[in-house]
Amino acid sequence: MLLAGGAAAIIAASAVGVGAYTYLKPTAPESGPIAAVPITTMNGNDSSVVAADGSTLYAVESGASEATFTIDEVLNGSPKTVVGTTDQVSGQVTFDPSDPSSLQIGTILVDARTLQTDDSSRTRVLNNQILSTDQYEYISLTPTSISGLPDSVSVGQPFTFQITGDLTIRDTTQPATFDVTATLNQDGSLTGTATSTIQYADWGVSIPSVPFVASVGNQVVLGLDFNATSAQA
């Protein structure tokens, strides 16, 4: 009995140690500056061909764009909205304002290892347990269709449309639709926002129980504030 009790205590202590290490271990560093996936348009052409037809090739500027997630929780008995952010975003777009229907969007990448919240412990749990960023560095959206584009676009006037695509989080890919508001600016840049609300469990993501957090919402709002400039300048 003493031996059995001692073994149980060792196993329990080991489990506590492993759990503590998971919570406290440093998060994985980013592997390098984020680079854009070269655009392959949905009609099968490459970006150089589309650009030759009158479209401009734009690059989403890392450092000047921001990806976010927003989720609600109850912390210490009070509701709290948790926001995670990173400016390590990349992507390519081809766009001709005289023919908005020709808009094409390549794969959007977000470096999940660089996501930060307002609390370092929460950020470690997010990276080490929830997203396992040591194994899965990037979250990606590969568009499969674009709908709701206007017939014409004027400089300085926002326009709206929707992107549906394959959203990959960790090792799971599911369809997701983003609502987009964009503006073609006087300097030729494209700026705007894209948002989508998802059930994160559909991507196999679970949130561990931690002290003082009574509950966490089932939905998360994904957002992108983008600044895209001509890659052909």
N, C-alpha and C positions, 0 to 999 in steps of 0.2 A: 504493500500500500504506500509506504514511504517512497519507494522507487517510482511508482506510478504517479504519485502526487508531484514528485520532483520533476518527472518528465513533462507532466502537464504544465507545470510552472515555467519550464524552459521553453516549451512550445508557445505558451501565451506571451512570454517576454519577447520571444523572437518575432511573433506577429506584431506586437506593439512597436518593436524596433523597425520592422519593415514598413509599417504604416507611417511612423514618424519620419523615416527617411524619404518616403514618397512625398510627404507634405513639405519637407524642409530642403530636399536636394535642389541644387541650382537648376534653373530651366536651361534647355538646350539653346546654344547660341545660333543665330542665323548663319546659314552656310555661306552667305556672300550677298552682295548687292542683288536685289531682285531684278530679273530681266523679263522682258515681254516675250510671250510665245508668238512667233511670227504668224500673222493672220492668214487663215485659209477661209475664204468666204463661203457662205452657205450655198452658193451656186457652183462651187468647185473651182473658181478662179483663184489665182494668188493675188496678193495685194498690188503687185506691180502692174498687172493687167488691168485691175480696177482703176488704179490711179491714172493709167493711160487713157481711160474712158472719161476722164473729167473729175473723178473723185480725188479728194485729198486724203492722204494717209496721216492719221493722228496717233500720237502716243500718249497714253495716260501717264501723267508725271508722278513718279514716286517722290514722296517728300512734299508734294503740293496737293496730293489727294489723300483721302482718309476713309478707311473702312471701319465700320463700327458694328457692335452688337449691343442690344438693349434687352434686359430681362428683369422681371420683378421678383423680389423675395421679401420675406418677413425676417428681419434681423433684430434680435433682442426685443421682440414683441412689437416692432414698428415696421411699417411698410418701407421698402427701399427700392429704388430703381438703380440697377447696376449697369454701367456702361463700360464696354471695352473698346479700345481704339488702337489703330496702327496706321502709319503713313506709308508702309511698305506694300504698295499696290502697283500692279502693272497691267497693261493691256493695249491693244491696238484697235483703231476704228478707221473705216473708210467712209467718207461722207461727201456728197455733192449737194449743196443747198438748192440748186436748181432742179434736183431730182431726189427729194428726200426718201423715196421708196427704195433707192439704191443703197441706203445705209447698211453697212455690215459691221459686225462687232466680233472681235476675236476672243479668245479665252482670257478671262480676267483672273489674275492670280493675287492672292493675299498671303503674306508670310505670317502664318499663325504664331510662329515663335516670337514675334515682336509685339503681339497683343498685350496691352497693359490695361489694368483697372486701377481704381483708387486705393487699392490695398495690396501690398506685396504678397501676403499670404494667399489672398484670393487669386492673384495672378499665378502663383506657383501651382495651386490646385488646378486652375484652368489649363495650364500648359502641361503639367506632369500627369494629371489623372483624367481630366475631362476630354482634352483634345490629343493627348499623347504626342506632343509635337516633336519629341525626340525621334519618333518613327514617321510621323506625317507632318511635314513642315508646312505644306501649302494647302489652303482652301481654294478651290477653283470653281468658276462658272463658265461652262462652254455653251454659248447660245445656240439654240436650234431653230428658233423662229423669232421674228419681230413683227408686232402688229400695232395698228392704231396710228401709224405715221401720218402726218398732215400732207396735203397736196403741195404746200409751199412753205418755205421758212424765210422769215425776215430777220435781219441782223438786229440783235437786242431784244427779240420777242421770244419768250419761252415757248417750247412746244413739248407735247407729251406723247408717250408711246409705251408699249410693254415689251419686255424681253422674257422669253421662256427658254430655259436651258437646263443642262445637266449640272447640278450643284454637287460637288464632291467635298465631303467633310470626313476626315480620317480616311477609312477605306470603303466608304459607302457613297454611292451616287444615286440621287433621286431628282426628279424634275422639280423646278421651282420657277415662279414667275415674279419678275420685278417690275414695279411701276417707276417709270423714268420721266423726269422733267429736265430738259436740256435747253441751253441757250447758245446760239452762235454769236460770239462777241465781235465788236468792231475790230479788234486786233487779230481776228481769225481763229481764236481758240474756241473750244467747246467746253462749257462748264455745266454742272448740274448735279442732280441727286438721283439715286436709285434705291428703292426699299422693297423688302419682302418680309412677310411674317410666316414663320415655319414652325412646325412641331418638331423640336430637335430630336425627339425619340425616334422619328422616322428615319433618321440618319444613324441610329444606334448609339446616340450620345446619351449618357446618363450623368446625373449630378450627385456626387456622394453626400451623405449626411455629415454635416460638420457642426460643432458646438455653436450654440446661439442662433443658428438659422433654422427657424421653425418650418418654413416651406419655401419652395421655389416654383415660379410659374412654369406652365407646360410649353409656352410659346416664347420664341425669341425673335426680335425684330433685327434683321440684317440691313445695314445701310452702307451706301457708298456716296461720298462727296467727291466728285471727280473734276480734274482739270486736265484737259487734253489739248496738246499743241501740235502743230504740224511737224511731222517727222521728216518732211521733204524740204524743209527750209534750209 
